[in-house]
Amino acid sequence: MKRPTTPVPIELRAAQRDIDRWRASNERRRRIPESFWQRATQLAQQHGINRVARAMRLSHEGLKARVESDSQPQEQPPTARFVELTTSKSPAAQMADQTGLTLRLHDGAKRWMQVSGADWHSAASVVCAFFGEVGR
């Protein structure tokens, strides 16, 4: 006995039509654009992996891997707990009583600022304000 078929949702039909158009206008063996995979992943979360993979003629295993990776929480980079302050004073800066600060973030990014007439205490408060650490 044949199982009754359920109607294909409108958004899945639209995605199927769009990928069919893309396939017709592009040469074989070309990688499917990421935008189609993202759309398929969203649809699979609503309508199921098998149904979307069959409708859009995508790899079941490829779509399943993408859905599973989207459902896993992404690891957040650690927040900075330590800030290293280094100064560089050129002869011209020493004469003008200016302090240059190089800030290195945990992700390797660098920031440089120049503070006129600042001692280390005021420079530290500028750094705290820069990172939004004031009041913690």
C-alpha positions in Angstrom: 0.0 0.0 0.0 1.3 3.4 -1.0 1.7 6.0 1.7 -0.1 9.3 1.1 2.1 12.1 0.2 2.0 15.4 2.1 2.1 18.6 0.2 5.5 20.3 -0.2 5.7 23.5 1.9 5.8 26.7 -0.2 9.2 27.8 1.1 10.7 24.4 0.3 9.2 24.5 -3.2 10.7 28.0 -3.7 14.1 26.8 -2.6 13.8 23.7 -4.9 12.9 26.0 -7.9 15.8 28.4 -7.1 18.4 25.6 -7.0 17.0 24.0 -10.1 17.4 27.4 -11.9 21.0 27.7 -10.6 21.8 24.2 -11.8 20.4 24.8 -15.2 22.4 28.0 -15.7 25.7 26.6 -14.4 28.1 24.0 -15.6 28.1 20.5 -13.9 30.5 19.8 -11.1 30.4 23.4 -9.8 30.2 23.8 -6.1 26.8 24.7 -4.7 26.9 28.3 -3.3 26.9 28.6 0.4 23.7 30.6 0.3 21.8 27.5 -0.9 23.4 25.4 1.9 22.4 27.9 4.5 18.8 28.0 3.2 18.7 24.2 3.1 20.0 24.1 6.7 17.2 26.4 7.9 14.6 24.5 6.0 15.9 21.1 7.3 15.5 22.4 10.9 11.8 23.0 10.2 10.9 20.2 7.8 13.5 17.5 8.3 16.8 16.6 6.7 15.6 13.9 4.4 12.7 15.9 3.0 14.8 18.9 2.2 17.7 16.9 0.8 15.4 15.0 -1.5 13.5 18.1 -2.6 16.6 20.1 -3.3 18.6 17.1 -4.5 21.4 17.7 -2.0 23.7 15.2 -0.3 21.8 13.9 2.8 25.1 13.4 4.7 26.3 16.9 3.7 23.1 18.5 4.8 23.0 16.5 8.0 26.5 17.6 8.9 25.6 21.2 8.4 22.5 21.0 10.5 24.4 19.3 13.3 27.2 21.8 13.3 24.6 24.7 13.4 22.9 23.1 16.4 26.1 22.8 18.4 26.9 25.9 20.5 29.8 27.9 19.1 32.8 28.2 21.4 33.2 31.8 22.6 36.8 33.2 22.8 37.9 33.8 26.3 37.5 37.3 27.7 40.6 39.2 28.6 41.5 38.8 32.2 45.0 40.4 31.9 46.1 43.4 30.0 49.8 44.0 29.4 50.9 47.6 29.3 54.1 48.5 27.5 55.4 52.0 26.7 57.6 53.3 24.1 59.1 56.7 24.5 61.0 58.2 21.6 63.3 61.1 22.3 60.7 63.5 20.8 57.9 62.0 23.0 60.1 62.3 26.1 60.6 66.0 25.4 56.8 66.5 24.8 56.0 64.4 27.9 53.8 62.0 25.9 53.4 58.3 26.6 52.6 55.8 23.9 50.7 52.7 24.9 50.5 49.5 22.9 47.6 47.3 23.9 47.7 43.6 22.8 44.4 41.8 23.0 44.0 38.1 23.6 43.2 37.4 20.0 46.5 39.0 18.9 45.0 42.4 17.8 47.0 45.5 18.7 45.9 48.9 19.7 48.1 51.9 20.1 47.3 55.2 21.8 49.2 58.2 22.8 48.4 60.0 26.1 49.9 63.4 26.7 51.2 64.2 30.2 49.9 60.9 31.6 51.4 58.9 34.4 50.8 55.1 34.8 47.8 55.6 37.0 45.9 57.7 34.5 47.1 55.6 31.6 45.7 52.5 33.4 42.3 54.2 33.8 42.3 55.1 30.1 43.0 51.4 29.3 40.2 50.3 31.6 37.8 52.7 30.0 38.9 51.5 26.6 38.0 47.9 27.4 34.9 48.9 29.3 36.2 47.5 32.6 35.3 50.6 34.6 33.2 49.8 37.7 34.0 46.0 37.8 
